[in-house]
Amino acid sequence: MVSYMDYTSPSTQYFFDVNNSTFVKKDNQNYINVLGIQQLNTLENVSLLDIYLSTNNVIEPHYHQNAAELVYCISGAATVSLLNPFTKQIQNYLIEPGQVANVPQGWWHYEVANTDNTHLLAIFNAPTPEVILGSDILKLTPANIMAHTYCMDENQWKKVIAPIQPSSFIGPPANCNRTAEKDSQQYPQYINHYDNQMYTAPSYNYPFQNSPQYYY
């Protein structure tokens, strides 16, 4: 029970329709609904994202600095990939209906849909989980700092990240002109982690957005 909550108040909420709380929408097959304390004020240390994805769409690389995340597959199939900061390896977990993957607090991770009509539920142990997105890191870090730090050409770096939109959340962008063949070859590593050896993590980053700081 929340100590600061007045459970006799007429403003106290016990019901909410998550279908009416769209957080991010790419199109009718790829969108995220949200439930947090801003939507339901009696929540304690729990919140969720209701995620819908079509094949090869990805929840961009990101991390939650104040919450762990439990990803539950309702329908379809997805690969949840996380960067283990202790082993410096990417771990891939294929989840299908009834299966879960757990992402510890602060771990870099992303999810890719393996089939159409994939439906995931991401559950957080915080009423408003915060997020750092790879697209925001890439776009908001000054180009001269990235170039100097990693001994790169600043103009080349600017050219590479030019197409990235901050706070993308769901990729690839709708105007991506890569061929279906290229996309099909993009994720050969997305198989069940138990059937595959871990591999050294490639370099990934994730973006920010002017939306509530808490989700995804």
Secondary structure, 3 states (H helix, E strand, C coil): CCCCCCCCCCCCCCCCCHHHCEEEEEECCEEEEEECCCCCCCCCCCEEEEEEECCCCEEEEEECCCCCEEEEEEECCEEEEEEECCCCEEEEEEECCCCEEEECCCCCEEEEECCCCEEEEEEECCCCCCCEEHHHHHHHCCHHHHHHHHCCCHHHHHHHHCCCCCCCCEECCCCCCCCHHHHHCCCCCCCCHHHCCCEECCCCCECCCCCCCCCC
